[in-house]
Amino acid sequence: MGLPRPAGDAAELRKTLKPLLEKRRRARINESLSQLKGLILPLLGRENSRFSKLEKADILEMTVRFLQELPASPCPPEVPPPRNSYQEGYSACLARLTCLLPACGVLEPTVSARLLEHLRRRAGGDGPPSPAPPPAQAPAPSPPAPPGGPGLWRPW
């Protein structure tokens, strides 16, 4: 068990800790100023290499000037609440499919048209207007059978 310390020990402890705390505080300030310099110089269109030895006051003045020149906006613009994000996303997806599906030629035109019509009905009639049916094309010839035989199916 330790003996109770006299009151002078606390004062002595503060005296020894004060320089250490001050050193840490200055290190934090210098680190923050360095980060601020790295952020503000590119925004002002200046090279870091030309301004490598800026004084702390210069960095702060440049930052203050930059912030003063920013357009003042008292409040951020209000974002309208989403009406029905699911329905809007579905409609946007359907609009893209309407353009892409016939153009890519993955499905036969009749199957593509039936699929798009089904998706429009599922959308509740809010989808884009139905395009004219694509012109009839001759079916593409099927690729030759792979040498592996009929037991191996490949989607391409």
Salt bridges, closest charged atoms under 4 A:
GLU22 OE2 - ARG25 NH2 2.62
GLU22 OE2 - ARG26 NE 3.20
GLU88 OE2 - ARG83 NH2 3.00
GLU117 OE1 - ARG120 NH1 3.78
